[in-house]
Amino acid sequence: MLPNNEYTIYKFRIKQFIDEMTKRDADRAFKLLPSLLCMHEKSFSRLVNTKADSTYEPSADKILKLASFFNCTPYEIYYNPPQKVTIKDIYIHQNKELIKDLSLKPIQS
C-alpha cells in the first residue's frame, strides 16, 4: 500500500506551503485560513486536497487571499497555473460571439 497521498497530484500548492512552516505555524494556518477565506473547515480541507484533474475552481478572491497569506503570486498557488488569454488569442480563434460581447472589431482577412 502506498503511503498516504505520496503520489497524489494536487491542483494547489497550499499543502506544500503549509508543510514548509514550523509545526506551530502550520497548526495556526490550518485554524486561521478557513476563517480568512470565509470557508468552513471541511470546505477548506477540500480546497487543500483538490486533485489536479478536478474542475473545482475557488473564487479569485480566495486565490488572492491565499497568495497574500503565503506572500507569493496568485500563479504560485497553482501547481499548473491557468493559461493567460489575450485579445490576440481571441482574434486568432475568431470567437465571434466573444468578440461581439466584448465590443471588439473582428480582424479582416
C-alpha positions in Angstrom: 0.0 0.0 0.0 1.3 3.5 -0.9 2.0 6.0 1.9 -0.9 8.4 2.3 -1.0 11.0 -0.6 2.6 10.4 -1.6 1.7 10.1 -5.3 -1.4 12.4 -5.3 -1.1 15.3 -7.7 -2.8 18.3 -6.2 -4.1 21.3 -8.1 -3.0 23.9 -5.5 0.3 24.2 -3.6 -1.4 25.1 -0.3 -0.4 21.9 1.4 3.2 22.4 0.3 3.3 26.0 1.6 1.9 24.8 5.0 4.3 21.8 5.1 7.2 24.3 4.8 6.1 26.0 8.0 7.0 25.0 11.5 4.6 22.7 13.2 3.2 25.5 15.4 2.7 27.9 12.4 1.2 25.1 10.3 -1.4 24.4 13.1 -2.2 28.1 13.3 -2.5 28.3 9.5 -5.0 25.4 9.4 -7.1 27.2 12.0 -6.8 30.7 10.6 -7.1 30.1 6.8 -10.7 28.8 6.7 -11.9 31.9 8.5 -9.7 34.2 6.4 -11.2 32.6 3.3 -14.8 32.6 4.7 -15.0 28.9 4.4 -15.9 26.0 6.7 -13.0 23.8 7.8 -14.4 20.9 5.7 -14.5 23.2 2.6 -11.0 24.4 3.2 -9.8 20.8 3.5 -11.5 20.0 0.2 -9.7 23.0 -1.3 -6.3 21.9 0.0 -6.8 18.3 -1.2 -8.2 19.2 -4.7 -6.8 16.8 -7.2 -5.1 18.2 -10.3 -7.8 16.9 -12.7 -10.6 18.5 -10.7 -12.8 21.2 -12.3 -13.2 22.9 -8.9 -12.0 26.5 -9.0 -12.2 28.7 -5.9 -13.1 32.3 -6.5 -10.3 34.8 -7.5 -10.8 36.4 -4.1 -9.8 33.2 -2.3 -6.7 32.8 -4.5 -5.7 36.4 -3.9 -6.1 36.0 -0.1 -4.0 32.7 -0.2 -1.3 34.5 -2.2 -1.2 37.3 0.2 -1.1 34.9 3.2 1.8 32.9 1.7 3.5 36.0 0.3 3.5 34.7 -3.3 1.8 35.5 -6.6 -1.6 34.0 -7.4 0.0 31.9 -10.1 2.3 30.3 -7.4 -0.7 29.0 -5.6 -1.3 26.6 -8.5 1.0 23.7 -9.5 -0.1 24.3 -13.1 -1.5 27.9 -13.3 -4.2 28.6 -15.8 -3.0 30.0 -19.1 -3.5 33.6 -19.7 -5.8 34.5 -22.6 -5.0 37.7 -24.6 -7.1 39.6 -27.0 -4.8 38.3 -29.7 -5.7 34.7 -28.7 -9.4 35.6 -29.1 -8.8 37.1 -32.5 -6.8 34.1 -33.6 -9.7 31.8 -32.8 -12.2 34.3 -34.2 -14.7 33.6 -31.5 -17.3 35.9 -33.0 -19.7 35.7 -30.0 -17.0 36.7 -27.6 -15.7 39.4 -29.9 -19.2 40.7 -30.1 -19.8 40.5 -26.3 -16.5 42.4 -25.8 -17.4 45.0 -28.4 -14.3 44.3 -30.4 -13.9 44.5 -34.2 -13.1 41.2 -35.9 -9.8 41.1 -37.9 -10.4 41.2 -41.6 -8.5 38.6 -43.7 
